[in-house]
């Protein structure tokens, strides 16, 4: 059974004095929407370990820094995924991270999960995101990077 805890990671890179964010597009069978790197916390893992693992598994990129933001949110378990969780689990809590990477690295994605990727400046990335919580998370990542 999966734990009802996930991570959302926004990889960021500095390009010509501005930040770009990596977004991945889910395959059509998985919703066809754009998002950051996401994944579940496995049994025996803490949230930071899960974020590191998911980041590496889903992108193949090398992190320079990883920071957990003071922001998380919950969303309901979709009926089609309910069988993955223990009986009675109604929602999943997602914890947000920002990861800085160097240069113009290209991610290596799993075509079973994602069919496109791109590095986008903040305004374009915000336009591509669907879920209000993902938008808020990316805005908070941008604010964190701006304050550093």
N, C-alpha and C positions, 0 to 999 in steps of 0.2 A: 504494500500500500504506500502511496505517496503521502508525504507530509503536506499539510496545507500552508506551506511556507515557500515563497519563491524570492528570487532576486531579479532585479532589473538593472542592467548596467549600460551606461552610455559611454562608449569609447570616444575620446576627443583627441584632436591633434591640432597643433598650432601651424597655421599656414599664412604667411605674409602678415603677421601681426593680428590675425583673427583666428577664431576657433572653428573647426569643422567637426561634425558629429557623425559617427557611423550608424546608419540605420540598415536593418535587414527586413526584407519583405517575406512574410510567410507564404508558403505555397497556397494555391487556391483551396486545396482540401483542408488546409489549416486556417483558413479565413482570408488569405490574400491581403493582409494589412501590413503596414510598416510599423516597426518597433525597434527598440534597442535590443540588446542581448538579454534573453530571459531564460530562467530554468529553475528547477526545484532544488530544495535543500534535501540532501540524502540523509538517511539514518546515520547517526554518529557524526555528522558534519555540523560545524557552526556556520553562521551566515557568511562570514568572510571567506571561509574555505570554499563554500559553495560558489560564491561570486568568482573567486579565482579559477575554480575548475570550469564553471560554465563559460567564462570569458575565453579561456584557452580552447575548450572543446568547440565552441561555436565560431571562433574567429581565427584561431591559430596565431594570433598576434601576441607580441611581447609587451606586457605592461611596464611603464616607467613608474607610475604611481597609481595607487588605487585608494579611493576615499569613500567611506560609507557616509551618506548624507543623513541628516536627522529628519528623514521623511520616509514614511511607509503608508500604505493604504490597503484596503481590502476590497475584493470584488467577488461576486457570487460564482460558484462552481457551475459551469454549463452542464446541462443534462448529459450531453454526449461524452463528457469526461468524468462524470460522477462515479463510474465503476472503478476508477483509479484510486479513489480515496475511501477511507473508513466510513462506515455507515454513520450518518448524522452530520458529516462535514458539509457545511453550507457555503463557506467562503474561504478564500485564500488570501493571506497577507503577503504583500510584495514589498521588499526592502530595496532601496535605491542606492546605487553606487555610480561614481564617475571614475573612469580610468583614462589616464593620459598615456598616449603612445607617441613614439617618435616618427617623423618622416612620413613618407607616402606609402606606407605599407598597404598591401591589398589583403583582405581577409580570405581565408579558405573556409567556405561554407558547405554545409551538408545539403545537397539538393533535395533530400527528402523532407527537409524542414523549411528551407528558404530558397527562393528562386531568383532573387536580386539583392544587391547591396549597393550602397553609395555613401560617399562622404558629402555632407551637406552643411552649409552655413546655417546658423541658428534659425533665421526666419523661414528658410525653405524646409528645414527639418520639422519645425513646428507645424507647417502646412501639411506635411505628409502624414503626421500622426493622427490617429483616429480617436483614441480614448483620452478623455480629459485628464485622468490621472497620469498618463504617459506624458502629456503636454506639460502638466505641472512639474513632473519629475525632471524633464529636460530643462525647463526654465530654471529650476533650482540648481541643476548642474552648471548651467551657464553662469548663474549668479555666484556660485562657489568659485568657479575658475576666474571670474572677473575680480573677485576680492583677493585673490592670491597674488 
